[in-house]
Amino acid sequence: MNREWIEKQWQGAELGDKRLVKRAIKIGNACLETPGGSLPEKFGSWGNTKGAYRFFNANGVSHKALQKVHNKNVVQAASETQKMVLFIQDGSELIYNTHKCSHGLGPTADAFGQGIMFHTALAVEWTKNHAPMVIGVAKQTPWIRPEYSEDKKSKEQEEKESQVWLNTLKDIGRPPSGCQWVSVGDRGNDIYDYVVGAVDEGWDLVVRAKHDRTVVVDDKKARLKAWIRSLEPKGDYKLDLRARGEKFSRIAELKVCWGQALLQPPQGKAGKSISVTYVRAYDPEDEDLEWILVTTLKVDSVEDALTVVQIYEQRWIIEEYHKCLKTGCRIEDAQLKTGKRLLALLGILGIVATQLLKLRDLSRQQPDRPAKEVIEKEIIDIVKSKYNLKGEISLRELWRRIAMLGGFLGRKSDGNPGWQTIWKGWLRIQDILVGMAMVKNCG
């Protein structure tokens, strides 16, 4: 993997000791090379493993300190690109219910488990009709919920957590002049204070509506859902739906309409009206498939409305990020005994997961690029040997072959492999590398 990239993420990190910075780089390299392994599997020796445990427990090592340099690099890259940058926000949780010896954790979403809550803003470079490219984590906020038994205190905690959407944008900072930054969020992001605050901070946004609010249309009050559903469709959009549960993948034929409105403060709350556009994309044959999106972007045409739909469609990238972090990096399997250590591990793996997604993206954006420019020789050699390939291979060929190790059939009609098959194949590659290292050490 790209060791220079790893060094850039932690070089100059403020951890209180230069030796800790060197250890962070070493741990980052190990996590990138063997992301799915346990800590002993990652570090290869008991001495290195003990060093990692001491590192995660060091006073100057925290999630915030470990991600600060990376966050700065990501925001700088977002400021320099000429393309639109989507800051896709979402929350998730790390569950450690089976870790009976771990302490310093808190309730999870169901209030019964023990774990860590976290919220991420993933920066993604995007151009319409082109594959997106992950830049990295612009901001990640983890927290451990307190043990509350009173409903009032639980409500206070919920309100505090809802502020993380706007606080994230404030921490990233105002978009520089000439940059087009768009914050993208799901229904949990449909918060009046967030919309007002984002506009005040100079951000554009695309958010899926959750609440059936009162809006003002042509100087008249209306209920949002009844009004937007009364509008005639003006465009069509084909949505490539991935398989979920018992539902097969398919191409959905969506109808699209839009209208301008004034977003009002909630009843009984003081505040100003905000001019927004609501875009509705829906499948007339499937009542469960409906997106009602609120945006501050200009929508004066069908093309503008479809751009909003396409932007929201990119939200799935952060779901893949979470999947990479949990299933790929196996962060929930980490046998660390304190919340502090687990938070520090998230500080490193939260960054490593972005690089794994980025390598996958390169195979789509630069399919003909020689694999040797990005991927280590040992990995390329394993793939070439497995499939009896000769000569130089491209990134596209490499990732398709890796996905085939994970169950991807690789037929011409199959298109690009999905993240899960790529990841399964990648883990098989890592197992082979571990086996080769063991044989070498024994010899």
Secondary structure, DSSP 8 states (H G I E B T S, - for coil): --HHHHHHHHTT--SSSHHHHHHHHHHHHHHHHSTTS-HHHHH-SHHHHHHHHHHHHSTT--HHHHHHHHHHHHHHHHHH-SSEEEEEEEEEEEE-TT-TT-BS-EE-TTSSSEEEEEEEEEEEEE-TTS--EEEEEEEEEEE------SHHHHHHHHHHHHTHHHHHHHHH----TT--EEEEE-GGG--HHHHHHHHHTT-EEEEE--S--EEEETTEEEEHHHHHHTS---EEEEEEE--BTTB--EEEEEEEEEEEEEE---TT-----EEEEEEEEEETTEEEEEEEEEE-S---SHHHHHHHHHHHHTTHHHHHHHHIIIIIS-GGG----BHHHHHHHHHHHHHHHHHHHHHHHHHHHSTTSBGGGTS-HHHHHHHHHHHT--S--BHHHHHHHHHHHTT----GGG-S--HHHHHHHHHHHHHHHHHHHHHHHH-
